[in-house]
């Protein structure tokens, strides 16, 4: 089976970046990251507070999946660009992912820093 002339084996670091971004998004979506304490005592007697550790969608709603999918989409596009040997697009995608990490650094952006590092390596390394 013959490959198309434009398709090559992608830079492995682009695949690593996609896996890191996907892993971070899945952890942020499904891991119990929050803490809720409920202590209601209607009769005035002491009651043991109920402590729960819900996931991010349970606290914020499933709309948080949209911003968490942005790094996965960008690294997926980076993997596509790496398979087409489009180094300029890899640099653009690494810059966009870096902007996402920087703009969301105080909330979830720091979790995507390893994916950003892998995308920078994929954009700067030459194919052998």
N, C-alpha and C positions, 0 to 999 in steps of 0.2 A: 504494500500500500504506500503510495507516494504522498508526501506532504505538499501543501501549497507552498509556493515560493516565499510568501511573506511570513509564514509561521515558522517560528524557531522554538527551541526549548527555552522556557523563560528563565530569567535570573532566579536562582533559588532563594535569594533574600526577599524577593517580592512575594513568594509563597509563604515564607516565614512571617512576613509582615501581615499577610491576610489571616494566617492562623492566630497570631497574637491579638489582632484587632477583634476577630470573631470570639476568641476566648474571653477577652476583657468584656465584650458586650454581653455574652452569655452569663458571666459571673455577675455583672451588674444587674442583669434582669432577674436572675433566679436565686441568687444568694440572699440569705436573710441579713440585710445590711442595717436595718433600722431597729429601734427599740421603742415599744409602746408600753407604758405603765398605766394601768387603770385601777384606781382605788376609790370606789364609790361606797359610801356607807350611809344609806338612807335612814337607818334607825339610830345612828349615833354610836353604835358599837364598833369595836375594832374589827376590821376585816383585812385579811391578807391581800396585798395588791396583786393583781394579775399582770404578769410580764409576758409580752409577746415580741417576737423578732420577725416582723414581716419583710417581704421583699420590696424592692423599689416600685414595681407596678402596683402593689397593693397599697402603698402609701400615696404615690403620686398619680396612679392611673396608667393605663397602657399607652398613653400618649408619649411616655418617656422612651418608647421603643424607636420613635422617629429620630431624635438626636443621637441615640446610641447606634443607629444603623448607618450614620454618615461615615464614620471611620471604616466600617466594613465595606461600604460601597466604594470609598476612595481606594482602599487597598486592593479590592477586587479589580478596579480599573487599572491600578498599578500593575497587577499581575497580567492583565490583558496587554497593557503597553509593553511590559517586559517580553511577552511572547511575540510581539510584533517588532521588537528591537527598536522601539521608539524612545530613545533616551531623553529627548526633550520633554515628552509627556510624563516620563517618570519624575523628572525634576519638578515639573508643574504640580504633579500629584503629591510629591513629597512636601512641597511648599504649602499646598492646601491642607494637607494633614497636619503640618506644623502649625498652621493658623488655627485649626480646630483645637489642637492640644493647648495652644497658648490662650485662646479665648475662653476655653472651658477648664482651665487649670485649677480653678478654685473649687470645682465640683467633680467632674468625672474625667477631665482631660489628662490628668496625671497617669491614669490607668492605661492610656494609649501611648505613652512615651516609648515603651519598647517597640511597638509597631512603627512609630515614627523613626526610631533609630534604624530599624531594619529596612525601612523604605529609603532612608538616606543612603545606606550602604548599597542598596540595589540600584539607586540612581547614579551613584558615583563610581561603582566598579565597572570595569570594562569586561566584555565577554571575551573568553579565550578562544 
